[in-house]
């Protein structure tokens, strides 16, 4: 009963780098269309979000209490060192790994993984029930391998699938089992990009959101991805610092940028949010939300899964990332 049940998909330690003088955040909720001043502990969290819920066993919260406690502990220490300009190569690596994990611990990723599992299972059922003979061979093989019987005829199974009498649901395992494997792959990718530290002027500051890794393709490009030529990615680290990544080959450096450039970066971050946009100043936050077209939640999911070329023997699953709104300085990414 003492295990934490309110799981933050944007860690509190990270949010605290954007608070105002009262230790609070202004939070715009795109679902409710409200703006409230809140403590980071009450923002970007879901009850038992990282909990494994087996059917006939106690719920398991070790992903939150053991794994994320270690990841967030290392990430918090690395971020503090990075912001104090005392970062070693190991520190930079830990910051980049925190960024990679952050991309895959969100509700967006959870929904995407569950949709992929459901679509794959439904397509597998369709392929297995193309005809009664194919189903019967599957049932015979199952009985031979296990010594058990399904207790249903091939004809009834074909009918159930064709009439959509069977419903497929993905458990939380579809999401939880892929967070860190996908984060590891993303870590290897973004580790090869070239980072620059953007420093905001005193009269401006960066905001953040519930999906802070923001990938901006070149203007007019329909493709979105880290390796698309001309693409830049932003990850705000604090109100004054934002990490910029690209494939330009530029050396690591700190760059002071203008207030106007900060505004462009912030609009991209707000547009990349799913539901929550957070900042230290209410007026700046509301202006950014409005100018980025982020007052309401986007009507189209960030990712969709569809079956391509469904035949009697094979098909393909297609994952599509739908682009959002992008903003540029003088026709190019800042």
N, C-alpha and C positions, 0 to 999 in steps of 0.2 A: 504493500500500500504506500510505502515511502518513495517508490520509484516515480520520477517525474513523468507526467502524462501530457504536459503542454510542450510540444516539440517545435523548436524554432527552425524553419527552413532558411531563414536569413539570421545568422547568429547575432545575439545581443552584443557581443564584444565588437562586432563589425559596425552595427548600427550606431554605437556610441561615438564613433568618430565623426558623426554628422549632427550631433545634438547641439542645441542652443545653450545659452548661458545658464538655463534652468535645468539642464540635463535631460531635456525633452525633445521630441521630434514633432514637426508638423507632418501629418500623414494624410495624403489625399487617397480616398478609396474610390476607385473607378466603378466599382459595382454599386455602391450606395450614393455616389456623387456627393460625398461629404469631405470636409477637411477638419481634422481634429488634432489637438496637441496631446501627444501620448508619450508614455515611457516606452523605451525600446523593448522592455520585457513583455509588452502587450501587443507587439506588432509582428506580423509575418510568422504566425504559429498556428498549428493545428493539433487537436487532441489526438494523441497516440499515432501521430503521422508515421513514425518509424518503428511501430510496434508490429511484431509478427503475431498473427492471431490464429494459431492452430485450432482445429475444430474440437478436439477432445483433450486438450492440454492447456496448462496455464499460458497466458499471453507472455511473450518474451520481448523485453524492452532493451536488450543489450546493445542493439545497434545505436540507440541514443545514449545509454549510460556508459558504455565501454568504448565503442568505436568512435562516435562523434565527439565524445569528451576528449579523446586523444587528438583527433584531427583539429578540433577547435582550439585546444590548448596550444598546439604547435603553431597553428595559424595566427592566433592572437599574439603570441610572442614574436613571431616573424614580422607581423604587420607593425607592431610597436617599434621594432628595430629598424625596419625599412623607413618608416616615417621619421625616425630620429636621425636618418642618414648614417647609421652605423651598421649597414647591412653587409654581411658576408655572402659568398656565393651560395652557401647552404641556406641562408636567410631568404635570399631571392628565390631559390628553389621552393622553399616552403610557402612563400607567398603565392607563387605560380600554382602550386598544388592546391592551395586553398581556393584559388580562383576556379580551377578545374572541377573540384568537388562541388563548389557552389553552383555551377552550371547544371549539375545533375541531381541535386537534392531537393528540387522544387516541385510544386504541384504540376507544373507544365510537363516536366519529365515523367512524373508519376502517371499522368493521364496518357502520355504518348506510349509508354511501355505497356500499359494495360491494354490500350487499343491495338498495339502490335500483337500481343499474345492472343487477344480475342479474335482478331482477323485471321491469324495463322491457324488457330484451332477450328474456326468455322470453315476455312478453306480445306483443312485436312479432312474434316467430316464430309464435306462435299465430294472430295476426291475418293474417299473410301466408300461412298454410297452412290457412285455413278450407276451401278446396277446391282441386282441382288446377288449375283455370283461373286462379285468382288467382296461384298460384305460377308458372305458366307465363308469365303476363304480366310478372312481376318478372324472371324469367330472360331473357325476350326483351329487356326494357329494359336489363338489365345488359349483355347481349351487344352491343346496338346502341350503347350509350354508351361501352363500353370496348374493343370488338373482341375480347373474350375470352369463353371459355365456362366455366361453373361445373364442368362435367364430371359432373353428376348430373341425373337426370330429375325432373320435377315430382312424379311419383308417389312416388319414393323419398324426396324431401324431406318430403312430407306424412306418409308413414309414419314417418319418423325422428322428427319432432316429436311426433306423436300417441302414439308408443310411448316417448317420452322417451329416444330414442337419442342425442340431442345434449345435451351438458352445457355450460352457460354459466358462465364464470368471469370475475370482474372483476379486473383488475390493480391495482397500487398507484396507477396514474394516476387512477382514480376518486376516490380519497381525496386525493391530493396536489394535484390540480387545483382542488379546492374549498375547501381550508383558508382561503386568504386572501380569496377572494370571499365566503365565508360570514362570515368574521371582519369584513370591511368592513361587511356588512349588520348584524351584531350590534353593532358599534361605534356605528353610527348610532342604533340603538335604545337602547342603554344610556346613550348620551351625553345622551339626553333625559330620563332618570330623575334623581331628586334624591338626591344622596349624603349620607350622614352617616358620620362616623368614630366607630366604637365603640371605647372604650378599656377594656381589662380591668383589674381591680384587681390589686394586687401579689400577692395570694394565689390568683390564677387566671390562665389563659392560653388562647389559642385554639389549636386544632389545625388541620391541613389534610389534604388527601387527594389522590388521583390525578384528581379531578374537582371542583376547589375552587369553581367558580361554582355556588352552591346557590340554587335558586329555590323559595320556599315560598309556596304559595297560601293564601288565608284558610281558616280551619278549616271543613271540610265542603264546600269547593268542589271539584268534580271536574276543573276545567280548570286547566292549568298553563301559565303564560306570563308574560313580563315585564309585559305590559299588562293582565293580568286585574286588575280593581279589588281592592285590598286585598293584593295580592301584594308580598312583600319578597324581595330577593335579597341573599345574603351572599358576600363574597369575602375570606377571611382574608389579610392582607398580612404579618403577623408574629405572634409569640406574643402581643404586647400590642395589636395593632391589627387591626380587621376593618372592611372597607368595607360599608356597608348601603345598598342602593338601593331606591327605591320611587317611586310616582307621586303622592305626597301633596302635592307643591308646597312642602315644607319647605325652608328655606334650609340651605346647607352649614354643618355645625357638627360639633364634637367633643363626644361624649357619654361620660361615665364611666358604666359599667353595673355591675350587681351580679354577684357570683360565680354566682348562680343563673341570671341571664340568659346569661352566658357558657356555662354548661352546656347551656342550651337551644340556643344557636347551634351549639355543638360537636356535639350530637346530630344536628342537621340536616345538618351537614357530613359526619359519619360515615355517615349513611344515604344520602347522595348519592354516596358513593364507589363505585367499581366493584370494586376489589380491595384497594388499599393505603390505610391510614389512618395518618397520621404525627403525632407530637407529641414534646415534649421530656421528658415524664414518663411512665414506664411505668404507674404506678397510675392516673393520670388517663385515659390512653389506653384501658386495658383496661376501666375503668368506663364510659367513653363508648361504646365498641364494644358492650358488653353492654346498656346502657340504651337504645341506639338500635336494637337488634335487628339488628346488623350483624356478628354472629359468623361467619356463613356468607355466601357470595356469593348474591345474589338469583337465584332460579330463572328469573325472566322477564327477557328482555333489556330494556334501557331503552327501546329503540325497536323497532318492528316495521313491516314493509312488507307490504301486501296489495293484491290486485287487487279492485276494486269494480265491480259491474255489467258483467261481461265479456260482450260481445255479438259479433256477427260483423263489426262495423265499427268499434267503439270500446270503450274501457274507461277506468277511472280508477285511478290508483295512490294509495293512502292510507297516509300515514306517521303512526303513532300513538306518542305519548310516554306511556309507562306511569308513573303516579305512584308515588312511593315512600312511605316513612314520613315524617311531619312532626310537629314538636314545637312547642308554644306555651307562652307565659307567661300564665296566667290566662285561657285560652280565646282568645287572639289572638297574632299573631306579635309578638315583642319588637321 
